[in-house]
Amino acid sequence: MTETLLADGVLFVPPLHEDALPGHETALEPKPDFMPRYPGSGRLAGKVAIVTGADSGIGRAVAVLFAREGAKVAVAYLCEDDDARITGDAVRAEGSEALLFAGDLGHPETGKRLIDAVIAKWGQLDVLVNNAGEQHADKDIRDITVHQLQRTFQSNIFAMFYLVQAARDHLKKGAAIINCTSITMYAGEPQLLDYSATKGAITAFTRSLSQNLIEHGIRVNGVAPGPIWTPLNPSGGSTPDKLATFGQDTPMGRPGQPNEVAPAFLFLACDDASYISGQVIHPNGGQIVNG
């Protein structure tokens, strides 16, 4: 598939489909830990949330934790139907409701369709988690193709713009937006040049959007994970040499698990963080990044 010029003049770059991408958690060994560690306390009771990239990894852990805390959850993903069904089943097992939505959020119209589906089903939207993303490891900047560069920005930051634009009319006072940035934005990563650049854009977007929406009572924050065991790295987001020691260079000496990151999203989504906006939480194994 080649690039397509849409009716409004937007150039749409189709997803990259390398052999291992996008990653499937069902094929990953050992399996990441995504189940919440503690009983729920109703912190999201009566809320409706969208979690993008919720088929696996951090997104799945966030979706299930939100469900345990009482939220109805829209599970947005690209095309990994098997993983998404597992997430949906886990959300329902928590006594909540799930909506599975497949589509490329890098397309300007997909976000609108997702929002329409959520409003048609539940009539409200209270929490938007922009977590979906992609990364590709390249040791030399000359190896990053135009297609990959455009696609990485389209998936990681353009999709956030499109989805927030589509959701804005339905986000009322008390709503929360949480964007997933990365430690690579703060510490850098020589083999993830395009990915790290998008995470810098996401952090700036988070801070600026926070200032833009704060007068409307809508909080916007970010989470910047360090090395977390998800399909993202084993499926092509990391080189074999990096993968062999994945997470061992953190002060804790190990990669994190998705259920160690999800509580940061919950905190920012609920009223516990009612006086917090424009900030970033760093679940990264103890690395100090001063961000």
Residue pairs with C-beta under 8 A, 6 or more apart in sequence:
1 14
2 14
3 11
3 12
3 13
3 14
3 147
3 150
4 11
4 12
4 14
5 11
5 12
6 12
6 108
8 108
10 108
11 150
12 106
12 107
12 108
12 154
13 106
13 147
13 150
13 151
13 154
14 104
14 151
15 22
15 78
15 104
15 106
15 134
15 151
15 155
16 134
16 136
16 147
16 148
16 151
18 136
18 236
19 236
20 234
20 235
20 236
21 134
21 235
21 236
22 78
22 79
22 80
22 134
22 231
22 235
23 56
23 80
23 230
23 231
23 232
23 234
23 235
23 236
23 237
24 56
24 80
24 82
24 83
24 231
24 235
25 31
25 32
25 55
25 56
25 57
25 60
25 80
25 83
25 86
25 230
25 231
26 82
26 83
26 86
27 231
28 230
28 231
28 234
30 229
32 56
32 57
32 61
32 228
32 229
32 230
32 257
32 258
33 61
33 257
33 258
33 259
33 260
34 57
34 60
34 61
34 64
34 90
34 257
34 258
34 259
34 262
35 61
35 64
35 90
35 259
36 61
36 64
36 65
36 68
36 259
36 262
37 259
39 68
40 68
40 69
40 70
40 94
41 69
42 69
42 70
43 69
43 70
43 266
43 270
43 271
43 272
44 66
44 69
44 70
44 71
44 126
44 127
44 266
44 269
44 270
45 69
45 70
45 71
46 70
47 66
47 70
47 71
47 72
47 126
47 127
47 269
48 71
48 72
48 73
48 74
48 118
48 122
48 124
48 125
48 126
48 127
49 63
49 66
49 71
49 72
49 73
49 74
49 125
49 126
49 127
49 128
49 129
49 269
50 73
50 74
50 76
50 114
50 115
50 118
50 125
50 127
50 128
50 129
50 163
50 167
51 59
51 62
51 63
51 66
51 73
51 74
51 75
51 76
51 129
51 131
52 59
52 76
52 77
52 105
52 129
52 130
52 131
52 132
52 159
52 163
53 59
53 76
53 77
53 131
53 132
53 133
53 180
54 60
54 62
54 63
54 73
54 75
54 76
54 77
54 84
54 87
54 129
54 131
55 75
55 77
55 78
55 80
55 83
55 84
55 86
55 87
56 80
56 83
56 87
56 230
56 231
57 228
57 230
57 231
57 232
57 258
58 131
58 180
58 225
58 228
58 230
58 258
58 261
58 262
59 75
59 77
59 87
59 129
59 131
59 132
60 83
60 86
60 87
60 90
60 258
61 257
61 258
61 259
61 261
61 262
62 129
62 131
62 261
62 262
62 265
62 266
63 73
63 75
63 87
63 90
63 91
63 98
64 87
64 90
64 91
64 94
64 262
65 259
65 262
65 263
65 265
65 266
66 73
66 127
66 265
66 266
66 269
67 73
67 90
67 91
67 92
67 94
67 95
67 96
67 98
68 94
68 96
69 266
69 270
70 96
71 96
71 126
71 127
72 96
72 97
72 98
72 99
72 122
73 91
73 96
73 97
73 98
73 99
74 98
74 99
74 101
74 114
74 117
74 118
75 84
75 87
75 88
75 91
75 98
75 99
75 100
75 101
76 101
76 103
76 105
76 114
76 132
77 83
77 84
77 100
77 101
77 102
77 132
78 102
78 103
78 104
78 105
78 132
79 102
81 102
84 100
84 102
85 100
87 98
87 100
88 98
88 100
91 97
91 98
92 98
97 122
99 117
99 118
99 121
99 122
101 113
101 114
101 117
103 110
103 113
103 114
104 110
105 111
105 114
105 132
105 155
105 159
105 162
105 163
106 151
106 154
106 155
106 158
106 159
106 162
107 162
108 162
110 162
111 159
111 162
111 163
111 165
111 166
111 167
112 162
112 166
114 163
114 166
115 125
115 163
115 166
115 167
115 170
118 125
119 125
119 170
124 170
125 167
125 170
125 171
125 175
126 171
126 172
126 174
126 175
126 176
127 175
127 176
127 177
127 178
127 269
128 163
128 164
128 167
128 171
128 175
128 176
128 177
128 178
129 177
129 178
129 180
129 265
129 269
130 159
130 160
130 163
130 164
130 177
130 178
130 179
130 180
130 202
131 180
131 265
132 155
132 159
133 155
133 156
133 180
133 195
133 198
133 232
134 151
134 152
134 155
134 156
134 195
134 232
134 237
135 152
135 192
135 195
135 232
135 233
135 237
136 144
136 148
136 152
136 192
136 194
136 195
136 236
136 237
137 191
137 192
137 236
137 237
137 238
137 239
137 242
138 144
138 148
138 191
138 192
138 193
138 194
139 190
139 191
139 239
141 193
144 193
144 194
148 194
149 194
152 194
152 195
152 198
153 194
153 197
153 198
153 201
156 195
156 198
156 199
156 201
156 202
157 198
157 201
157 202
157 205
160 179
160 202
160 205
161 205
164 177
164 209
171 177
171 213
171 216
171 218
172 217
172 218
173 216
173 217
173 218
174 217
174 218
175 217
175 218
175 219
176 218
176 219
176 220
176 221
176 268
176 269
176 270
176 273
177 209
177 213
177 218
177 219
177 220
177 221
178 220
178 221
178 222
178 223
178 265
178 268
178 269
179 202
179 205
179 206
179 220
179 221
179 222
179 223
180 202
180 222
180 223
180 224
180 225
181 199
181 202
181 203
181 206
181 222
181 223
181 224
181 280
182 195
182 196
182 199
182 224
182 225
183 224
183 225
183 226
183 227
183 282
183 284
183 287
183 289
184 192
184 195
184 196
184 199
185 196
185 199
185 200
185 202
185 203
185 224
185 291
186 224
186 282
186 289
186 290
186 291
187 287
187 289
188 196
189 195
189 196
191 238
191 239
191 242
192 237
195 237
199 224
202 222
203 222
203 224
203 280
203 291
206 220
206 221
206 222
206 278
206 280
207 278
209 220
210 219
210 220
210 221
210 277
210 278
211 278
213 219
213 220
214 220
214 277
214 278
219 268
219 273
219 274
219 276
219 277
220 277
220 278
221 268
221 273
221 276
221 277
221 278
221 279
221 280
221 281
222 279
222 280
222 281
223 261
223 264
223 265
223 268
223 280
223 281
223 282
223 283
224 280
224 281
224 282
224 283
224 284
224 289
224 291
225 256
225 261
225 283
225 284
226 247
226 250
226 255
226 256
226 282
226 283
226 284
226 285
226 287
227 233
227 246
227 247
227 250
227 255
227 256
227 284
227 285
228 255
228 256
228 257
228 258
228 260
228 261
228 283
229 246
229 247
229 255
229 256
229 257
229 258
230 258
233 242
233 243
233 246
234 243
238 246
246 255
247 253
247 254
247 255
247 256
247 285
248 254
250 284
250 285
250 286
250 287
251 285
251 286
251 287
252 285
252 286
253 285
254 285
255 285
256 283
256 284
256 285
260 283
261 283
264 281
264 283
267 273
267 281
268 276
268 281
280 291
282 289
282 291
